[in-house]
Protein backbone atom coordinates (compact mmCIF):
# COMPACT_ATOMS: atom_id res chain seq x y z
CA UNK A 1 0.00 0.00 0.00
CA UNK A 2 1.41 3.37 -0.99
CA UNK A 3 1.94 5.85 1.83
CA UNK A 4 1.03 9.50 1.88
CA UNK A 5 3.22 12.30 0.56
CA UNK A 6 3.29 15.77 2.13
CA UNK A 7 5.17 18.71 0.65
CA UNK A 8 6.23 21.43 3.08
CA UNK A 9 6.81 24.79 1.46
CA UNK A 10 6.98 28.25 2.96
CA UNK A 11 6.22 31.87 2.32
CA UNK A 12 9.97 32.53 2.24
CA UNK A 13 13.24 31.72 3.95
CA UNK A 14 13.43 31.25 7.74
CA UNK A 15 9.71 30.83 8.34
CA UNK A 16 10.12 27.43 10.01
CA UNK A 17 9.82 24.82 7.25
CA UNK A 18 12.31 22.48 8.92
CA UNK A 19 10.71 22.64 12.35
CA UNK A 20 7.26 22.20 10.80
CA UNK A 21 8.55 19.16 8.91
CA UNK A 22 10.06 17.79 12.12
CA UNK A 23 6.77 18.29 13.97
CA UNK A 24 4.83 16.46 11.25
CA UNK A 25 7.39 13.66 11.40
CA UNK A 26 7.16 13.49 15.19
CA UNK A 27 3.38 13.20 15.14
CA UNK A 28 3.59 10.38 12.63
CA UNK A 29 6.41 8.45 14.29
CA UNK A 30 4.81 8.65 17.73
CA UNK A 31 1.70 7.15 16.12
CA UNK A 32 3.83 4.23 14.96
CA UNK A 33 4.20 5.26 11.33
CA UNK A 34 7.30 4.77 9.25
CA UNK A 35 8.45 8.16 7.92
CA UNK A 36 10.84 9.23 5.17
CA UNK A 37 12.09 12.81 4.86
CA UNK A 38 13.32 14.35 1.61
CA UNK A 39 15.17 17.60 0.91
CA UNK A 40 15.50 17.94 -2.89
CA UNK A 41 18.42 20.36 -2.54
CA UNK A 42 20.34 21.42 0.56
CA UNK A 43 22.43 24.55 0.24
CA UNK A 44 24.79 26.44 2.50
CA UNK A 45 26.46 23.43 4.08
CA UNK A 46 29.56 21.29 3.57
CA UNK A 47 29.25 17.51 3.27
CA UNK A 48 30.17 16.83 6.91
CA UNK A 49 27.76 19.39 8.40
CA UNK A 50 24.29 18.40 9.67
CA UNK A 51 21.57 19.69 7.38
CA UNK A 52 17.83 20.23 7.69
CA UNK A 53 17.12 16.52 7.43
CA UNK A 54 19.34 15.84 10.44
CA UNK A 55 16.97 18.04 12.46
CA UNK A 56 13.94 16.21 11.10
CA UNK A 57 15.52 12.89 12.04
CA UNK A 58 16.77 13.96 15.47
CA UNK A 59 13.61 15.73 16.62
CA UNK A 60 10.98 14.03 14.51
CA UNK A 61 12.35 10.51 14.37
CA UNK A 62 12.28 10.12 10.58
CA UNK A 63 13.48 6.65 9.63
CA UNK A 64 14.83 7.34 6.12
CA UNK A 65 16.48 10.46 4.69
CA UNK A 66 16.99 11.45 1.06
CA UNK A 67 19.09 14.47 0.08
CA UNK A 68 19.91 14.16 -3.64
CA UNK A 69 22.30 17.12 -3.73
CA UNK A 70 24.18 19.38 -1.32
CA UNK A 71 25.81 22.66 -2.29
CA UNK A 72 28.15 24.83 -0.19
CA UNK A 73 26.92 28.34 -1.03
CA UNK A 74 23.94 29.64 1.02
CA UNK A 75 21.96 30.54 -2.09
CA UNK A 76 18.98 29.33 -4.08
CA UNK A 77 19.72 25.79 -5.35
CA UNK A 78 20.07 26.64 -9.04
CA UNK A 79 22.33 29.60 -8.25
CA UNK A 80 24.47 27.55 -5.87
CA UNK A 81 24.68 24.73 -8.40
CA UNK A 82 25.70 27.09 -11.20
CA UNK A 83 28.48 28.52 -9.03
CA UNK A 84 29.66 25.01 -8.16
CA UNK A 85 29.50 23.78 -11.76
CA UNK A 86 27.03 21.07 -10.82
CA UNK A 87 23.89 20.03 -12.68
CA UNK A 88 20.93 19.62 -10.34
CA UNK A 89 18.91 16.40 -10.61
CA UNK A 90 15.78 16.89 -12.74
CA UNK A 91 12.55 17.30 -10.81
CA UNK A 92 11.16 14.24 -12.59
CA UNK A 93 13.94 12.11 -11.05
CA UNK A 94 13.23 13.48 -7.58
CA UNK A 95 9.52 12.79 -8.03
CA UNK A 96 10.27 9.19 -8.98
CA UNK A 97 12.43 8.73 -5.87
CA UNK A 98 9.66 10.14 -3.67
CA UNK A 99 7.10 7.77 -5.20
CA UNK A 100 9.47 4.86 -4.55
CA UNK A 101 9.81 5.90 -0.90
CA UNK A 102 6.04 6.07 -0.57
CA UNK A 103 5.90 2.36 -1.45
CA UNK A 104 7.84 1.47 1.71
CA UNK A 105 6.81 4.22 4.15
CA UNK A 106 3.57 5.40 5.69
CA UNK A 107 4.48 9.05 5.15
CA UNK A 108 7.01 10.85 2.96
CA UNK A 109 7.72 14.45 3.98
CA UNK A 110 9.35 16.70 1.38
CA UNK A 111 10.83 19.99 2.57
CA UNK A 112 11.37 22.63 -0.09
CA UNK A 113 14.06 25.30 -0.23
CA UNK A 114 13.10 28.90 0.46
CA UNK A 115 9.65 29.70 -0.93
CA UNK A 116 7.36 27.88 -3.33
CA UNK A 117 8.86 29.19 -6.58
CA UNK A 118 12.55 28.83 -5.79
CA UNK A 119 14.18 26.93 -8.66
CA UNK A 120 15.15 23.39 -7.68
CA UNK A 121 16.70 22.11 -10.87
CA UNK A 122 18.64 23.38 -13.86
CA UNK A 123 15.49 23.79 -15.98
CA UNK A 124 13.93 26.20 -13.49
CA UNK A 125 11.46 23.71 -12.02
CA UNK A 126 10.12 24.53 -8.56
CA UNK A 127 8.39 22.78 -5.67
CA UNK A 128 5.11 23.57 -7.43
CA UNK A 129 6.42 21.67 -10.45
CA UNK A 130 7.36 18.79 -8.16
CA UNK A 131 3.79 18.73 -6.85
CA UNK A 132 2.52 18.59 -10.43
CA UNK A 133 4.96 15.79 -11.28
CA UNK A 134 3.76 13.78 -8.29
CA UNK A 135 0.14 14.27 -9.33
CA UNK A 136 1.00 13.15 -12.84
CA UNK A 137 2.51 10.00 -11.31
CA UNK A 138 -0.86 9.20 -9.77
CA UNK A 139 -0.28 10.46 -6.24
CA UNK A 140 -2.16 13.19 -4.40
CA UNK A 141 0.39 15.01 -2.26
CA UNK A 142 -0.75 17.23 0.55
CA UNK A 143 0.79 20.70 0.56
CA UNK A 144 1.53 22.42 3.86
CA UNK A 145 2.63 26.07 3.90
CA UNK A 146 4.86 27.19 6.77
CA UNK A 147 4.06 30.83 7.53
CA UNK A 148 5.40 33.56 9.78
CA UNK A 149 3.39 34.75 12.76
CA UNK A 150 3.69 38.52 12.56
CA UNK A 151 3.21 41.56 10.42
CA UNK A 152 3.60 40.93 6.69
CA UNK A 153 2.59 37.29 6.78
CA UNK A 154 -0.86 37.83 5.27
CA UNK A 155 0.38 39.12 1.93
CA UNK A 156 3.13 36.50 1.65
CA UNK A 157 0.64 33.76 2.50
CA UNK A 158 -1.96 34.97 -0.01
CA UNK A 159 0.69 35.11 -2.76
CA UNK A 160 1.81 31.54 -2.06
CA UNK A 161 -1.75 30.24 -1.93
CA UNK A 162 -2.63 32.02 -5.18
CA UNK A 163 0.47 30.67 -6.93
CA UNK A 164 -0.60 27.14 -6.03
CA UNK A 165 -4.21 27.61 -7.07
CA UNK A 166 -3.25 29.10 -10.44
CA UNK A 167 -1.65 25.71 -11.18
CA UNK A 168 -4.67 23.78 -10.00
CA UNK A 169 -2.92 22.78 -6.78
CA UNK A 170 -4.83 22.97 -3.53
CA UNK A 171 -2.90 23.67 -0.30
CA UNK A 172 -3.93 21.51 2.62
CA UNK A 173 -3.16 23.90 5.44
CA UNK A 174 -1.03 26.58 7.03
CA UNK A 175 1.25 26.09 10.04
CA UNK A 176 2.92 28.96 11.88
CA UNK A 177 6.57 28.01 12.12
CA UNK A 178 7.49 30.08 15.18
CA UNK A 179 4.80 31.31 17.56
CA UNK A 180 6.26 33.84 20.04
CA UNK A 181 6.00 33.33 23.78
CA UNK A 182 4.50 36.82 24.06
CA UNK A 183 2.49 37.41 20.88
CA UNK A 184 1.45 40.96 20.05
CA UNK A 185 -1.60 42.43 18.40
CA UNK A 186 -0.55 41.45 14.87
CA UNK A 187 0.08 37.83 15.86
CA UNK A 188 -3.29 37.51 17.62
CA UNK A 189 -5.13 39.09 14.68
CA UNK A 190 -3.33 36.80 12.23
CA UNK A 191 -4.83 33.74 13.92
CA UNK A 192 -8.16 34.98 12.58
CA UNK A 193 -6.94 36.50 9.32
CA UNK A 194 -4.65 33.75 7.99
CA UNK A 195 -7.54 31.32 7.35
CA UNK A 196 -9.27 34.03 5.31
CA UNK A 197 -6.91 32.89 2.54
CA UNK A 198 -9.27 29.94 2.23
CA UNK A 199 -6.68 27.58 3.71
CA UNK A 200 -7.12 26.35 7.29
CA UNK A 201 -4.60 27.10 10.01
CA UNK A 202 -3.50 23.67 11.20
CA UNK A 203 -1.15 24.57 14.01
CA UNK A 204 1.57 26.75 15.45
CA UNK A 205 5.01 25.68 16.61
CA UNK A 206 6.24 27.53 19.71
CA UNK A 207 9.38 29.61 19.28
CA UNK A 208 12.40 27.75 20.62
CA UNK A 209 10.92 24.29 19.96
CA UNK A 210 14.10 23.24 18.18
CA UNK A 211 15.98 23.48 21.48
CA UNK A 212 13.83 20.81 23.13
CA UNK A 213 15.16 17.32 23.65
CA UNK A 214 13.97 14.82 21.04
CA UNK A 215 11.79 13.10 23.63
CA UNK A 216 10.13 16.33 24.72
CA UNK A 217 9.72 17.50 21.12
CA UNK A 218 8.02 14.29 20.05
CA UNK A 219 5.74 14.30 23.08
CA UNK A 220 4.65 17.90 22.47
CA UNK A 221 4.46 17.97 18.67
CA UNK A 222 0.96 16.44 18.37
CA UNK A 223 -0.40 19.18 20.66
CA UNK A 224 0.93 21.89 18.35
CA UNK A 225 -0.84 20.50 15.29
CA UNK A 226 -4.60 20.64 15.04
CA UNK A 227 -5.12 19.07 11.65
C-alpha positions in Angstrom: 0.0 0.0 0.0 1.4 3.4 -1.0 1.9 5.9 1.8 1.0 9.5 1.9 3.2 12.3 0.6 3.3 15.8 2.1 5.2 18.7 0.6 6.2 21.4 3.1 6.8 24.8 1.5 7.0 28.2 3.0 6.2 31.9 2.3 10.0 32.5 2.2 13.2 31.7 3.9 13.4 31.2 7.7 9.7 30.8 8.3 10.1 27.4 10.0 9.8 24.8 7.2 12.3 22.5 8.9 10.7 22.6 12.3 7.3 22.2 10.8 8.5 19.2 8.9 10.1 17.8 12.1 6.8 18.3 14.0 4.8 16.5 11.3 7.4 13.7 11.4 7.2 13.5 15.2 3.4 13.2 15.1 3.6 10.4 12.6 6.4 8.4 14.3 4.8 8.7 17.7 1.7 7.2 16.1 3.8 4.2 15.0 4.2 5.3 11.3 7.3 4.8 9.2 8.5 8.2 7.9 10.8 9.2 5.2 12.1 12.8 4.9 13.3 14.4 1.6 15.2 17.6 0.9 15.5 17.9 -2.9 18.4 20.4 -2.5 20.3 21.4 0.6 22.4 24.6 0.2 24.8 26.4 2.5 26.5 23.4 4.1 29.6 21.3 3.6 29.2 17.5 3.3 30.2 16.8 6.9 27.8 19.4 8.4 24.3 18.4 9.7 21.6 19.7 7.4 17.8 20.2 7.7 17.1 16.5 7.4 19.3 15.8 10.4 17.0 18.0 12.5 13.9 16.2 11.1 15.5 12.9 12.0 16.8 14.0 15.5 13.6 15.7 16.6 11.0 14.0 14.5 12.3 10.5 14.4 12.3 10.1 10.6 13.5 6.7 9.6 14.8 7.3 6.1 16.5 10.5 4.7 17.0 11.4 1.1 19.1 14.5 0.1 19.9 14.2 -3.6 22.3 17.1 -3.7 24.2 19.4 -1.3 25.8 22.7 -2.3 28.2 24.8 -0.2 26.9 28.3 -1.0 23.9 29.6 1.0 22.0 30.5 -2.1 19.0 29.3 -4.1 19.7 25.8 -5.3 20.1 26.6 -9.0 22.3 29.6 -8.2 24.5 27.6 -5.9 24.7 24.7 -8.4 25.7 27.1 -11.2 28.5 28.5 -9.0 29.7 25.0 -8.2 29.5 23.8 -11.8 27.0 21.1 -10.8 23.9 20.0 -12.7 20.9 19.6 -10.3 18.9 16.4 -10.6 15.8 16.9 -12.7 12.6 17.3 -10.8 11.2 14.2 -12.6 13.9 12.1 -11.1 13.2 13.5 -7.6 9.5 12.8 -8.0 10.3 9.2 -9.0 12.4 8.7 -5.9 9.7 10.1 -3.7 7.1 7.8 -5.2 9.5 4.9 -4.6 9.8 5.9 -0.9 6.0 6.1 -0.6 5.9 2.4 -1.4 7.8 1.5 1.7 6.8 4.2 4.2 3.6 5.4 5.7 4.5 9.1 5.1 7.0 10.9 3.0 7.7 14.5 4.0 9.4 16.7 1.4 10.8 20.0 2.6 11.4 22.6 -0.1 14.1 25.3 -0.2 13.1 28.9 0.5 9.7 29.7 -0.9 7.4 27.9 -3.3 8.9 29.2 -6.6 12.6 28.8 -5.8 14.2 26.9 -8.7 15.1 23.4 -7.7 16.7 22.1 -10.9 18.6 23.4 -13.9 15.5 23.8 -16.0 13.9 26.2 -13.5 11.5 23.7 -12.0 10.1 24.5 -8.6 8.4 22.8 -5.7 5.1 23.6 -7.4 6.4 21.7 -10.5 7.4 18.8 -8.2 3.8 18.7 -6.9 2.5 18.6 -10.4 5.0 15.8 -11.3 3.8 13.8 -8.3 0.1 14.3 -9.3 1.0 13.1 -12.8 2.5 10.0 -11.3 -0.9 9.2 -9.8 -0.3 10.5 -6.2 -2.2 13.2 -4.4 0.4 15.0 -2.3 -0.8 17.2 0.5 0.8 20.7 0.6 1.5 22.4 3.9 2.6 26.1 3.9 4.9 27.2 6.8 4.1 30.8 7.5 5.4 33.6 9.8 3.4 34.7 12.8 3.7 38.5 12.6 3.2 41.6 10.4 3.6 40.9 6.7 2.6 37.3 6.8 -0.9 37.8 5.3 0.4 39.1 1.9 3.1 36.5 1.7 0.6 33.8 2.5 -2.0 35.0 0.0 0.7 35.1 -2.8 1.8 31.5 -2.1 -1.8 30.2 -1.9 -2.6 32.0 -5.2 0.5 30.7 -6.9 -0.6 27.1 -6.0 -4.2 27.6 -7.1 -3.3 29.1 -10.4 -1.6 25.7 -11.2 -4.7 23.8 -10.0 -2.9 22.8 -6.8 -4.8 23.0 -3.5 -2.9 23.7 -0.3 -3.9 21.5 2.6 -3.2 23.9 5.4 -1.0 26.6 7.0 1.3 26.1 10.0 2.9 29.0 11.9 6.6 28.0 12.1 7.5 30.1 15.2 4.8 31.3 17.6 6.3 33.8 20.0 6.0 33.3 23.8 4.5 36.8 24.1 2.5 37.4 20.9 1.4 41.0 20.1 -1.6 42.4 18.4 -0.6 41.4 14.9 0.1 37.8 15.9 -3.3 37.5 17.6 -5.1 39.1 14.7 -3.3 36.8 12.2 -4.8 33.7 13.9 -8.2 35.0 12.6 -6.9 36.5 9.3 -4.7 33.8 8.0 -7.5 31.3 7.4 -9.3 34.0 5.3 -6.9 32.9 2.5 -9.3 29.9 2.2 -6.7 27.6 3.7 -7.1 26.3 7.3 -4.6 27.1 10.0 -3.5 23.7 11.2 -1.2 24.6 14.0 1.6 26.8 15.5 5.0 25.7 16.6 6.2 27.5 19.7 9.4 29.6 19.3 12.4 27.7 20.6 10.9 24.3 20.0 14.1 23.2 18.2 16.0 23.5 21.5 13.8 20.8 23.1 15.2 17.3 23.7 14.0 14.8 21.0 11.8 13.1 23.6 10.1 16.3 24.7 9.7 17.5 21.1 8.0 14.3 20.0 5.7 14.3 23.1 4.7 17.9 22.5 4.5 18.0 18.7 1.0 16.4 18.4 -0.4 19.2 20.7 0.9 21.9 18.3 -0.8 20.5 15.3 -4.6 20.6 15.0 -5.1 19.1 11.6 
